Amino acid sequence: MSRNPSGLDPSFHIHIPEGDDRERRVCDHCGFVDYENPRIIVGSVAIWEDRVLLCRRAIEPRRGYWTLPAGFMEKGESPAAGARREAWEEARARLETDQLLGVYSVAHIGHVQMIYRARLLSDAIAPGPESQEVGLFRFAELPRDLAFPSVTWAMRHYLETRDQTDFAPRSAPLADAEGGPPGL
Amino acid sequence: MSRNPSGLDPSFHIHIPEGDDRERRVCDHCGFVDYENPRIIVGSVAIWEDRVLLCRRAIEPRRGYWTLPAGFMEKGESPAAGARREAWEEARARLETDQLLGVYSVAHIGHVQMIYRARLLSDAIAPGPESQEVGLFRFAELPRDLAFPSVTWAMRHYLETRDQTDFAPRSAPLADAEGGPPGL
C-alpha cells in the first residue's frame, strides 16, 4: 500500500501545511502533501442460490488464499458500483448489490472496508488477472484457507442478516477498530 | 481538495504503474503515485434533546453557511471516532455516536460521506477554529443558509429514522451518485 512504490529516493520533508493542524510529509519537488487518508475497500458477499462467490488470490498479500471479491474504490464510482466492478475484475461476475452489510474499519492500517450484500445475475464466473481460481461455495463447505479476518466477518454477518430487509451494517469485532483519541 | 496545494510546478508524468491497469500521475522525483482514491468525510447529526448541532463555517468553501460537524477522516481512527473528533474540533462538543445514518457518495468529486446519528453528552458547545459560531436548533427553526445538500439529506434521514433502532443507512438522492461503468 506504499504510495512510493518506485523505489526512488523520496524528497519529503515533514511540516505542518498552512491551514492544517498536524505534521504531514511534503515532497520538495512536486508539492505533494501526503495526507495519508484512509483508503476505502469495496467488496461483496455475492450469492448464487445458496452459495457464495470466493476468489483464490493470485497476488500478494495472501496469495493462494480465498477471499471475497473486493479492492480499492476508485474515484468516479459509488461504493456499490466499486463492489460490482471488483466482482467483474476478479471473477468476471455480474451482480446486483443490495444493502451495505458491513463497515469494517481497520484503524492501524487506515483501511475502511465497505462490504455489500449482493446477488449474482448468473453463475457464469471465471478468474480475472488477480485470481488463480474462483468458485461458488456452500456455507457448510467453505475452504479453510481464507485470506483475511474480514472475509469471515462478512460471511458471518451475511448469515446473521440474510432474512432481514432493513438492518444496520455490522462492524469489525476488533478491540482496536475504534481508534481515535480516548474519551472523544 | 488539490493534492498539490504548494503552487510549485509539479514534475508529474502520466503512465500505468506496474501491476496496475490504468494511467496514473507519477512524480519523477519522489515516485509518488497519485491514485486519486476517494476520500472519506465523517460527520454526525448530533442531538441534544430536540435540537441539532450546527456549525457556521469560518472557512471556504461555503464560509458563513451552516453545516453539520464533519471533515476528512484521518488514519488511525474509525469513521465513528472521526465523527466524534470533528464534533470536538468544530464545536467543542462531546458526543456518543449511534448508528450510521447515511452513506453519501458524490462520485464526481470522489467523496464518500459517512454521517452518524449521535447524542450530545452535554449542551456545552463553543466554536472551534473552523467555525464562526455554533448552535443547537429545533428542526422547525433551522437556519436557511445551509452549506451543502448533504446537510439537508442527513437531517431528513435523521427525522425519517429517529424512532428506529435498526435501519439501513440512507444514500444520496442524486442521479450521478452511483457512477461506475454502466451495466456493472
Interface residues (C-beta under 8 A of the other chain):
Chain A: R3 N4 P5 S6 G7 L8 P10 S11 F12 P17 E18 G19 D21 V26 C27 D28 H29 C30 G31 F32 V33 D34 Y35 E36 N37 P38 R39 I40 I59 F72 M73 E74 K75 G76 E77 S78 P79 A80 A81 G82 R84 R85 W88 R94 Q99 L100 V103 S105 A107 H108 G110 V112 M114 D166 F167 A168 P169 A177 E178 G179 G180 P181 G183 L184
Chain B: R3 N4 P5 S6 G7 L8 P10 S11 F12 P17 E18 G19 V26 C27 D28 H29 C30 G31 F32 V33 D34 Y35 E36 N37 P38 R39 I40 I59 F72 M73 E74 K75 G76 E77 S78 P79 A80 A81 G82 R84 R85 W88 R94 Q99 L100 V103 S105 A107 H108 G110 V112 M114 P129 D166 F167 A168 P169 A177 E178 G179 G180 P181 G183 L184
